[in-house]
Amino acid sequence: MGRGDKKSAKGKRTIGSFGNTRSRKKIKARLKRVASVKKSAVAGADEKPKAKRVVKKKESAE
């Protein structure tokens, strides 16, 4: 089971074929899901920016 195996996904990638193990529909559907999740994550970040933390300076003991 490896690069030369016609039945494994790794073998399909090496050979460059698409079959039951590595179908184009499944790959395209997965890429669509990942793209939509990234877009929604970016959209959520724009709505609420994080507040910057302010650090007070210490007073010198003179």
mmJSON file of the N, C-alpha and C atoms, coordinates in Angstrom:
{"data_MODEL":{"atom_site":{
"group_PDB":["ATOM","ATOM","ATOM","ATOM","ATOM","ATOM","ATOM","ATOM","ATOM","ATOM","ATOM","ATOM","ATOM","ATOM","ATOM","ATOM","ATOM","ATOM","ATOM","ATOM","ATOM","ATOM","ATOM","ATOM","ATOM","ATOM","ATOM","ATOM","ATOM","ATOM","ATOM","ATOM","ATOM","ATOM","ATOM","ATOM","ATOM","ATOM","ATOM","ATOM","ATOM","ATOM","ATOM","ATOM","ATOM","ATOM","ATOM","ATOM","ATOM","ATOM","ATOM","ATOM","ATOM","ATOM","ATOM","ATOM","ATOM","ATOM","ATOM","ATOM","ATOM","ATOM","ATOM","ATOM","ATOM","ATOM","ATOM","ATOM","ATOM","ATOM","ATOM","ATOM","ATOM","ATOM","ATOM","ATOM","ATOM","ATOM","ATOM","ATOM","ATOM","ATOM","ATOM","ATOM","ATOM","ATOM","ATOM","ATOM","ATOM","ATOM","ATOM","ATOM","ATOM","ATOM","ATOM","ATOM","ATOM","ATOM","ATOM","ATOM","ATOM","ATOM","ATOM","ATOM","ATOM","ATOM","ATOM","ATOM","ATOM","ATOM","ATOM","ATOM","ATOM","ATOM","ATOM","ATOM","ATOM","ATOM","ATOM","ATOM","ATOM","ATOM","ATOM","ATOM","ATOM","ATOM","ATOM","ATOM","ATOM","ATOM","ATOM","ATOM","ATOM","ATOM","ATOM","ATOM","ATOM","ATOM","ATOM","ATOM","ATOM","ATOM","ATOM","ATOM","ATOM","ATOM","ATOM","ATOM","ATOM","ATOM","ATOM","ATOM","ATOM","ATOM","ATOM","ATOM","ATOM","ATOM","ATOM","ATOM","ATOM","ATOM","ATOM","ATOM","ATOM","ATOM","ATOM","ATOM","ATOM","ATOM","ATOM","ATOM","ATOM","ATOM","ATOM","ATOM","ATOM","ATOM","ATOM","ATOM","ATOM","ATOM","ATOM","ATOM","ATOM","ATOM"],
"id":[1,2,3,4,5,6,7,8,9,10,11,12,13,14,15,16,17,18,19,20,21,22,23,24,25,26,27,28,29,30,31,32,33,34,35,36,37,38,39,40,41,42,43,44,45,46,47,48,49,50,51,52,53,54,55,56,57,58,59,60,61,62,63,64,65,66,67,68,69,70,71,72,73,74,75,76,77,78,79,80,81,82,83,84,85,86,87,88,89,90,91,92,93,94,95,96,97,98,99,100,101,102,103,104,105,106,107,108,109,110,111,112,113,114,115,116,117,118,119,120,121,122,123,124,125,126,127,128,129,130,131,132,133,134,135,136,137,138,139,140,141,142,143,144,145,146,147,148,149,150,151,152,153,154,155,156,157,158,159,160,161,162,163,164,165,166,167,168,169,170,171,172,173,174,175,176,177,178,179,180,181,182,183,184,185,186],
"type_symbol":["N","C","C","N","C","C","N","C","C","N","C","C","N","C","C","N","C","C","N","C","C","N","C","C","N","C","C","N","C","C","N","C","C","N","C","C","N","C","C","N","C","C","N","C","C","N","C","C","N","C","C","N","C","C","N","C","C","N","C","C","N","C","C","N","C","C","N","C","C","N","C","C","N","C","C","N","C","C","N","C","C","N","C","C","N","C","C","N","C","C","N","C","C","N","C","C","N","C","C","N","C","C","N","C","C","N","C","C","N","C","C","N","C","C","N","C","C","N","C","C","N","C","C","N","C","C","N","C","C","N","C","C","N","C","C","N","C","C","N","C","C","N","C","C","N","C","C","N","C","C","N","C","C","N","C","C","N","C","C","N","C","C","N","C","C","N","C","C","N","C","C","N","C","C","N","C","C","N","C","C","N","C","C","N","C","C"],
"label_atom_id":["N","CA","C","N","CA","C","N","CA","C","N","CA","C","N","CA","C","N","CA","C","N","CA","C","N","CA","C","N","CA","C","N","CA","C","N","CA","C","N","CA","C","N","CA","C","N","CA","C","N","CA","C","N","CA","C","N","CA","C","N","CA","C","N","CA","C","N","CA","C","N","CA","C","N","CA","C","N","CA","C","N","CA","C","N","CA","C","N","CA","C","N","CA","C","N","CA","C","N","CA","C","N","CA","C","N","CA","C","N","CA","C","N","CA","C","N","CA","C","N","CA","C","N","CA","C","N","CA","C","N","CA","C","N","CA","C","N","CA","C","N","CA","C","N","CA","C","N","CA","C","N","CA","C","N","CA","C","N","CA","C","N","CA","C","N","CA","C","N","CA","C","N","CA","C","N","CA","C","N","CA","C","N","CA","C","N","CA","C","N","CA","C","N","CA","C","N","CA","C","N","CA","C","N","CA","C","N","CA","C","N","CA","C","N","CA","C"],
"label_alt_id":[null,null,null,null,null,null,null,null,null,null,null,null,null,null,null,null,null,null,null,null,null,null,null,null,null,null,null,null,null,null,null,null,null,null,null,null,null,null,null,null,null,null,null,null,null,null,null,null,null,null,null,null,null,null,null,null,null,null,null,null,null,null,null,null,null,null,null,null,null,null,null,null,null,null,null,null,null,null,null,null,null,null,null,null,null,null,null,null,null,null,null,null,null,null,null,null,null,null,null,null,null,null,null,null,null,null,null,null,null,null,null,null,null,null,null,null,null,null,null,null,null,null,null,null,null,null,null,null,null,null,null,null,null,null,null,null,null,null,null,null,null,null,null,null,null,null,null,null,null,null,null,null,null,null,null,null,null,null,null,null,null,null,null,null,null,null,null,null,null,null,null,null,null,null,null,null,null,null,null,null,null,null,null,null,null,null],
"label_comp_id":["MET","MET","MET","GLY","GLY","GLY","ARG","ARG","ARG","GLY","GLY","GLY","ASP","ASP","ASP","LYS","LYS","LYS","LYS","LYS","LYS","SER","SER","SER","ALA","ALA","ALA","LYS","LYS","LYS","GLY","GLY","GLY","LYS","LYS","LYS","ARG","ARG","ARG","THR","THR","THR","ILE","ILE","ILE","GLY","GLY","GLY","SER","SER","SER","PHE","PHE","PHE","GLY","GLY","GLY","ASN","ASN","ASN","THR","THR","THR","ARG","ARG","ARG","SER","SER","SER","ARG","ARG","ARG","LYS","LYS","LYS","LYS","LYS","LYS","ILE","ILE","ILE","LYS","LYS","LYS","ALA","ALA","ALA","ARG","ARG","ARG","LEU","LEU","LEU","LYS","LYS","LYS","ARG","ARG","ARG","VAL","VAL","VAL","ALA","ALA","ALA","SER","SER","SER","VAL","VAL","VAL","LYS","LYS","LYS","LYS","LYS","LYS","SER","SER","SER","ALA","ALA","ALA","VAL","VAL","VAL","ALA","ALA","ALA","GLY","GLY","GLY","ALA","ALA","ALA","ASP","ASP","ASP","GLU","GLU","GLU","LYS","LYS","LYS","PRO","PRO","PRO","LYS","LYS","LYS","ALA","ALA","ALA","LYS","LYS","LYS","ARG","ARG","ARG","VAL","VAL","VAL","VAL","VAL","VAL","LYS","LYS","LYS","LYS","LYS","LYS","LYS","LYS","LYS","GLU","GLU","GLU","SER","SER","SER","ALA","ALA","ALA","GLU","GLU","GLU"],
"label_asym_id":["A","A","A","A","A","A","A","A","A","A","A","A","A","A","A","A","A","A","A","A","A","A","A","A","A","A","A","A","A","A","A","A","A","A","A","A","A","A","A","A","A","A","A","A","A","A","A","A","A","A","A","A","A","A","A","A","A","A","A","A","A","A","A","A","A","A","A","A","A","A","A","A","A","A","A","A","A","A","A","A","A","A","A","A","A","A","A","A","A","A","A","A","A","A","A","A","A","A","A","A","A","A","A","A","A","A","A","A","A","A","A","A","A","A","A","A","A","A","A","A","A","A","A","A","A","A","A","A","A","A","A","A","A","A","A","A","A","A","A","A","A","A","A","A","A","A","A","A","A","A","A","A","A","A","A","A","A","A","A","A","A","A","A","A","A","A","A","A","A","A","A","A","A","A","A","A","A","A","A","A","A","A","A","A","A","A"],
"label_entity_id":["1","1","1","1","1","1","1","1","1","1","1","1","1","1","1","1","1","1","1","1","1","1","1","1","1","1","1","1","1","1","1","1","1","1","1","1","1","1","1","1","1","1","1","1","1","1","1","1","1","1","1","1","1","1","1","1","1","1","1","1","1","1","1","1","1","1","1","1","1","1","1","1","1","1","1","1","1","1","1","1","1","1","1","1","1","1","1","1","1","1","1","1","1","1","1","1","1","1","1","1","1","1","1","1","1","1","1","1","1","1","1","1","1","1","1","1","1","1","1","1","1","1","1","1","1","1","1","1","1","1","1","1","1","1","1","1","1","1","1","1","1","1","1","1","1","1","1","1","1","1","1","1","1","1","1","1","1","1","1","1","1","1","1","1","1","1","1","1","1","1","1","1","1","1","1","1","1","1","1","1","1","1","1","1","1","1"],
"label_seq_id":[1,1,1,2,2,2,3,3,3,4,4,4,5,5,5,6,6,6,7,7,7,8,8,8,9,9,9,10,10,10,11,11,11,12,12,12,13,13,13,14,14,14,15,15,15,16,16,16,17,17,17,18,18,18,19,19,19,20,20,20,21,21,21,22,22,22,23,23,23,24,24,24,25,25,25,26,26,26,27,27,27,28,28,28,29,29,29,30,30,30,31,31,31,32,32,32,33,33,33,34,34,34,35,35,35,36,36,36,37,37,37,38,38,38,39,39,39,40,40,40,41,41,41,42,42,42,43,43,43,44,44,44,45,45,45,46,46,46,47,47,47,48,48,48,49,49,49,50,50,50,51,51,51,52,52,52,53,53,53,54,54,54,55,55,55,56,56,56,57,57,57,58,58,58,59,59,59,60,60,60,61,61,61,62,62,62],
"pdbx_PDB_ins_code":[null,null,null,null,null,null,null,null,null,null,null,null,null,null,null,null,null,null,null,null,null,null,null,null,null,null,null,null,null,null,null,null,null,null,null,null,null,null,null,null,null,null,null,null,null,null,null,null,null,null,null,null,null,null,null,null,null,null,null,null,null,null,null,null,null,null,null,null,null,null,null,null,null,null,null,null,null,null,null,null,null,null,null,null,null,null,null,null,null,null,null,null,null,null,null,null,null,null,null,null,null,null,null,null,null,null,null,null,null,null,null,null,null,null,null,null,null,null,null,null,null,null,null,null,null,null,null,null,null,null,null,null,null,null,null,null,null,null,null,null,null,null,null,null,null,null,null,null,null,null,null,null,null,null,null,null,null,null,null,null,null,null,null,null,null,null,null,null,null,null,null,null,null,null,null,null,null,null,null,null,null,null,null,null,null,null],
"Cartn_x":[0.85,0.0,0.892,0.909,1.734,1.572,2.668,2.615,2.254,2.65,2.387,1.037,0.322,-0.936,-2.067,-2.725,-3.793,-5.074,-5.219,-6.461,-6.433,-5.268,-5.192,-5.205,-5.588,-5.636,-4.245,-3.265,-1.884,-1.416,-1.774,-1.428,-2.139,-3.4,-4.159,-3.502,-3.03,-2.363,-1.098,-0.307,0.947,0.697,-0.271,-0.58,-1.26,-2.02,-2.714,-4.096,-4.689,-6.026,-7.037,-8.304,-9.387,-10.266,-10.522,-11.341,-12.276,-12.754,-13.67,-12.992,-11.716,-10.996,-10.752,-10.56,-10.221,-11.075,-12.342,-13.248,-13.204,-13.406,-13.337,-14.465,-15.637,-16.778,-16.482,-15.904,-15.594,-14.555,-13.539,-12.46,-13.002,-13.819,-14.388,-15.312,-16.106,-17.01,-16.217,-15.121,-14.294,-13.672,-13.175,-12.567,-13.595,-14.829,-15.894,-16.177,-16.245,-16.514,-15.422,-14.173,-13.041,-13.059,-13.351,-13.387,-14.498,-15.662,-16.77,-16.481,-15.805,-15.459,-14.463,-13.482,-12.491,-13.14,-14.082,-14.764,-15.577,-16.281,-17.097,-16.221,-15.062,-14.153,-13.593,-13.276,-12.748,-13.83,-15.044,-16.155,-16.439,-16.345,-16.589,-15.533,-14.299,-13.21,-13.344,-13.928,-14.06,-15.1,-16.104,-17.183,-16.744,-15.945,-15.582,-14.06,-13.431,-11.981,-11.621,-10.494,-10.055,-9.579,-9.876,-9.435,-7.97,-7.207,-5.791,-5.628,-4.672,-4.428,-3.47,-3.84,-3.018,-2.262,-0.957,-0.119,0.281,0.015,0.369,1.849,2.462,3.878,4.05,5.12,5.385,5.971,5.544,6.095,7.415,8.355,9.657,9.56,10.278,10.226,11.332,11.09,12.103,11.643],
"Cartn_y":[-1.179,0.0,1.237,1.907,3.105,3.824,4.379,5.19,4.387,3.137,2.334,1.636,1.719,0.99,1.735,1.067,1.702,1.887,1.172,1.241,2.268,2.763,3.727,5.158,6.087,7.497,8.006,7.551,7.971,7.494,6.27,5.734,6.469,6.815,7.567,8.924,9.581,10.873,10.733,9.696,9.48,9.193,8.332,7.965,9.132,9.938,11.081,10.738,9.696,9.301,9.611,9.679,9.878,8.643,8.018,6.818,6.855,5.697,5.629,6.129,5.839,6.221,7.728,8.331,9.751,10.402,10.636,11.166,12.683,13.257,14.717,15.423,14.826,15.445,15.646,14.619,14.716,15.792,15.864,16.842,18.256,18.481,19.812,20.223,19.288,19.591,19.979,19.282,19.584,20.968,21.3,22.609,23.727,23.497,24.488,24.739,23.652,23.787,24.582,24.287,24.97,26.447,26.771,28.167,28.932,28.316,29.006,29.234,28.304,28.467,29.604,29.704,30.776,32.129,32.235,33.501,33.94,33.012,33.359,33.756,33.136,33.486,34.884,35.245,36.574,37.621,37.325,38.271,38.536,37.532,37.686,38.534,38.485,39.244,40.735,41.093,42.497,43.229,42.53,43.165,43.677,42.908,43.254,43.296,44.459,44.513,44.39,43.803,43.629,44.959,45.186,46.398,46.247,47.325,47.282,47.425,46.693,46.723,47.859,48.689,49.826,49.471,49.661,49.364,50.68,50.782,51.995,51.991,53.171,53.292,53.428,52.807,52.883,54.24,54.747,56.028,55.782,56.669,56.501,56.896,56.188,56.432,57.398,58.688,59.699,60.608],
"Cartn_z":[0.0,0.0,0.0,-1.086,-1.142,-2.457,-2.922,-4.134,-5.382,-5.44,-6.628,-6.621,-5.49,-5.346,-6.064,-6.992,-7.784,-6.991,-5.881,-5.112,-3.984,-3.633,-2.531,-3.064,-2.215,-2.613,-2.947,-2.199,-2.446,-3.819,-4.159,-5.466,-6.585,-6.358,-7.363,-7.606,-6.548,-6.692,-7.506,-7.226,-7.932,-9.407,-9.676,-11.055,-11.777,-11.02,-11.599,-12.085,-11.527,-11.947,-10.85,-11.234,-10.283,-10.357,-9.228,-9.2,-8.013,-7.58,-6.432,-5.164,-5.032,-3.826,-3.777,-4.944,-5.015,-6.103,-5.789,-6.797,-6.827,-7.991,-8.15,-7.41,-7.39,-6.712,-5.225,-4.598,-3.168,-2.909,-3.761,-3.582,-3.746,-4.785,-5.018,-3.884,-3.37,-2.264,-1.02,-0.753,0.409,0.271,-0.917,-1.134,-0.967,-1.403,-1.241,0.229,1.032,2.467,3.149,2.832,3.457,3.098,1.837,1.398,2.104,2.277,2.932,4.414,5.058,6.473,6.637,5.75,5.838,5.63,4.67,4.42,5.628,6.26,7.419,8.605,8.741,9.832,9.633,8.402,8.101,8.293,7.899,8.053,9.526,10.361,11.789,12.465,11.972,12.57,12.277,11.148,10.781,11.622,12.098,12.834,14.201,14.911,16.279,16.435,16.307,16.49,17.97,18.252,19.634,20.208,21.474,22.149,22.533,22.345,22.695,24.202,24.733,26.165,26.491,27.452,27.843,29.116,29.091,30.247,30.905,32.213,32.937,33.261,33.174,33.489,34.992,35.511,36.942,37.278,38.434,38.889,39.603,39.387,40.03,41.513,42.383,43.829,44.203,43.997,44.356,45.426],
"occupancy":[1.0,1.0,1.0,1.0,1.0,1.0,1.0,1.0,1.0,1.0,1.0,1.0,1.0,1.0,1.0,1.0,1.0,1.0,1.0,1.0,1.0,1.0,1.0,1.0,1.0,1.0,1.0,1.0,1.0,1.0,1.0,1.0,1.0,1.0,1.0,1.0,1.0,1.0,1.0,1.0,1.0,1.0,1.0,1.0,1.0,1.0,1.0,1.0,1.0,1.0,1.0,1.0,1.0,1.0,1.0,1.0,1.0,1.0,1.0,1.0,1.0,1.0,1.0,1.0,1.0,1.0,1.0,1.0,1.0,1.0,1.0,1.0,1.0,1.0,1.0,1.0,1.0,1.0,1.0,1.0,1.0,1.0,1.0,1.0,1.0,1.0,1.0,1.0,1.0,1.0,1.0,1.0,1.0,1.0,1.0,1.0,1.0,1.0,1.0,1.0,1.0,1.0,1.0,1.0,1.0,1.0,1.0,1.0,1.0,1.0,1.0,1.0,1.0,1.0,1.0,1.0,1.0,1.0,1.0,1.0,1.0,1.0,1.0,1.0,1.0,1.0,1.0,1.0,1.0,1.0,1.0,1.0,1.0,1.0,1.0,1.0,1.0,1.0,1.0,1.0,1.0,1.0,1.0,1.0,1.0,1.0,1.0,1.0,1.0,1.0,1.0,1.0,1.0,1.0,1.0,1.0,1.0,1.0,1.0,1.0,1.0,1.0,1.0,1.0,1.0,1.0,1.0,1.0,1.0,1.0,1.0,1.0,1.0,1.0,1.0,1.0,1.0,1.0,1.0,1.0,1.0,1.0,1.0,1.0,1.0,1.0],
"B_iso_or_equiv":[0.0,0.0,0.0,0.0,0.0,0.0,0.0,0.0,0.0,0.0,0.0,0.0,0.0,0.0,0.0,0.0,0.0,0.0,0.0,0.0,0.0,0.0,0.0,0.0,0.0,0.0,0.0,0.0,0.0,0.0,0.0,0.0,0.0,0.0,0.0,0.0,0.0,0.0,0.0,0.0,0.0,0.0,0.0,0.0,0.0,0.0,0.0,0.0,0.0,0.0,0.0,0.0,0.0,0.0,0.0,0.0,0.0,0.0,0.0,0.0,0.0,0.0,0.0,0.0,0.0,0.0,0.0,0.0,0.0,0.0,0.0,0.0,0.0,0.0,0.0,0.0,0.0,0.0,0.0,0.0,0.0,0.0,0.0,0.0,0.0,0.0,0.0,0.0,0.0,0.0,0.0,0.0,0.0,0.0,0.0,0.0,0.0,0.0,0.0,0.0,0.0,0.0,0.0,0.0,0.0,0.0,0.0,0.0,0.0,0.0,0.0,0.0,0.0,0.0,0.0,0.0,0.0,0.0,0.0,0.0,0.0,0.0,0.0,0.0,0.0,0.0,0.0,0.0,0.0,0.0,0.0,0.0,0.0,0.0,0.0,0.0,0.0,0.0,0.0,0.0,0.0,0.0,0.0,0.0,0.0,0.0,0.0,0.0,0.0,0.0,0.0,0.0,0.0,0.0,0.0,0.0,0.0,0.0,0.0,0.0,0.0,0.0,0.0,0.0,0.0,0.0,0.0,0.0,0.0,0.0,0.0,0.0,0.0,0.0,0.0,0.0,0.0,0.0,0.0,0.0,0.0,0.0,0.0,0.0,0.0,0.0],
"pdbx_formal_charge":[null,null,null,null,null,null,null,null,null,null,null,null,null,null,null,null,null,null,null,null,null,null,null,null,null,null,null,null,null,null,null,null,null,null,null,null,null,null,null,null,null,null,null,null,null,null,null,null,null,null,null,null,null,null,null,null,null,null,null,null,null,null,null,null,null,null,null,null,null,null,null,null,null,null,null,null,null,null,null,null,null,null,null,null,null,null,null,null,null,null,null,null,null,null,null,null,null,null,null,null,null,null,null,null,null,null,null,null,null,null,null,null,null,null,null,null,null,null,null,null,null,null,null,null,null,null,null,null,null,null,null,null,null,null,null,null,null,null,null,null,null,null,null,null,null,null,null,null,null,null,null,null,null,null,null,null,null,null,null,null,null,null,null,null,null,null,null,null,null,null,null,null,null,null,null,null,null,null,null,null,null,null,null,null,null,null],
"auth_seq_id":[1,1,1,2,2,2,3,3,3,4,4,4,5,5,5,6,6,6,7,7,7,8,8,8,9,9,9,10,10,10,11,11,11,12,12,12,13,13,13,14,14,14,15,15,15,16,16,16,17,17,17,18,18,18,19,19,19,20,20,20,21,21,21,22,22,22,23,23,23,24,24,24,25,25,25,26,26,26,27,27,27,28,28,28,29,29,29,30,30,30,31,31,31,32,32,32,33,33,33,34,34,34,35,35,35,36,36,36,37,37,37,38,38,38,39,39,39,40,40,40,41,41,41,42,42,42,43,43,43,44,44,44,45,45,45,46,46,46,47,47,47,48,48,48,49,49,49,50,50,50,51,51,51,52,52,52,53,53,53,54,54,54,55,55,55,56,56,56,57,57,57,58,58,58,59,59,59,60,60,60,61,61,61,62,62,62],
"auth_comp_id":["MET","MET","MET","GLY","GLY","GLY","ARG","ARG","ARG","GLY","GLY","GLY","ASP","ASP","ASP","LYS","LYS","LYS","LYS","LYS","LYS","SER","SER","SER","ALA","ALA","ALA","LYS","LYS","LYS","GLY","GLY","GLY","LYS","LYS","LYS","ARG","ARG","ARG","THR","THR","THR","ILE","ILE","ILE","GLY","GLY","GLY","SER","SER","SER","PHE","PHE","PHE","GLY","GLY","GLY","ASN","ASN","ASN","THR","THR","THR","ARG","ARG","ARG","SER","SER","SER","ARG","ARG","ARG","LYS","LYS","LYS","LYS","LYS","LYS","ILE","ILE","ILE","LYS","LYS","LYS","ALA","ALA","ALA","ARG","ARG","ARG","LEU","LEU","LEU","LYS","LYS","LYS","ARG","ARG","ARG","VAL","VAL","VAL","ALA","ALA","ALA","SER","SER","SER","VAL","VAL","VAL","LYS","LYS","LYS","LYS","LYS","LYS","SER","SER","SER","ALA","ALA","ALA","VAL","VAL","VAL","ALA","ALA","ALA","GLY","GLY","GLY","ALA","ALA","ALA","ASP","ASP","ASP","GLU","GLU","GLU","LYS","LYS","LYS","PRO","PRO","PRO","LYS","LYS","LYS","ALA","ALA","ALA","LYS","LYS","LYS","ARG","ARG","ARG","VAL","VAL","VAL","VAL","VAL","VAL","LYS","LYS","LYS","LYS","LYS","LYS","LYS","LYS","LYS","GLU","GLU","GLU","SER","SER","SER","ALA","ALA","ALA","GLU","GLU","GLU"],
"auth_asym_id":["A","A","A","A","A","A","A","A","A","A","A","A","A","A","A","A","A","A","A","A","A","A","A","A","A","A","A","A","A","A","A","A","A","A","A","A","A","A","A","A","A","A","A","A","A","A","A","A","A","A","A","A","A","A","A","A","A","A","A","A","A","A","A","A","A","A","A","A","A","A","A","A","A","A","A","A","A","A","A","A","A","A","A","A","A","A","A","A","A","A","A","A","A","A","A","A","A","A","A","A","A","A","A","A","A","A","A","A","A","A","A","A","A","A","A","A","A","A","A","A","A","A","A","A","A","A","A","A","A","A","A","A","A","A","A","A","A","A","A","A","A","A","A","A","A","A","A","A","A","A","A","A","A","A","A","A","A","A","A","A","A","A","A","A","A","A","A","A","A","A","A","A","A","A","A","A","A","A","A","A","A","A","A","A","A","A"],
"auth_atom_id":["N","CA","C","N","CA","C","N","CA","C","N","CA","C","N","CA","C","N","CA","C","N","CA","C","N","CA","C","N","CA","C","N","CA","C","N","CA","C","N","CA","C","N","CA","C","N","CA","C","N","CA","C","N","CA","C","N","CA","C","N","CA","C","N","CA","C","N","CA","C","N","CA","C","N","CA","C","N","CA","C","N","CA","C","N","CA","C","N","CA","C","N","CA","C","N","CA","C","N","CA","C","N","CA","C","N","CA","C","N","CA","C","N","CA","C","N","CA","C","N","CA","C","N","CA","C","N","CA","C","N","CA","C","N","CA","C","N","CA","C","N","CA","C","N","CA","C","N","CA","C","N","CA","C","N","CA","C","N","CA","C","N","CA","C","N","CA","C","N","CA","C","N","CA","C","N","CA","C","N","CA","C","N","CA","C","N","CA","C","N","CA","C","N","CA","C","N","CA","C","N","CA","C","N","CA","C","N","CA","C","N","CA","C","N","CA","C"],
"pdbx_PDB_model_num":[1,1,1,1,1,1,1,1,1,1,1,1,1,1,1,1,1,1,1,1,1,1,1,1,1,1,1,1,1,1,1,1,1,1,1,1,1,1,1,1,1,1,1,1,1,1,1,1,1,1,1,1,1,1,1,1,1,1,1,1,1,1,1,1,1,1,1,1,1,1,1,1,1,1,1,1,1,1,1,1,1,1,1,1,1,1,1,1,1,1,1,1,1,1,1,1,1,1,1,1,1,1,1,1,1,1,1,1,1,1,1,1,1,1,1,1,1,1,1,1,1,1,1,1,1,1,1,1,1,1,1,1,1,1,1,1,1,1,1,1,1,1,1,1,1,1,1,1,1,1,1,1,1,1,1,1,1,1,1,1,1,1,1,1,1,1,1,1,1,1,1,1,1,1,1,1,1,1,1,1,1,1,1,1,1,1]
}}}
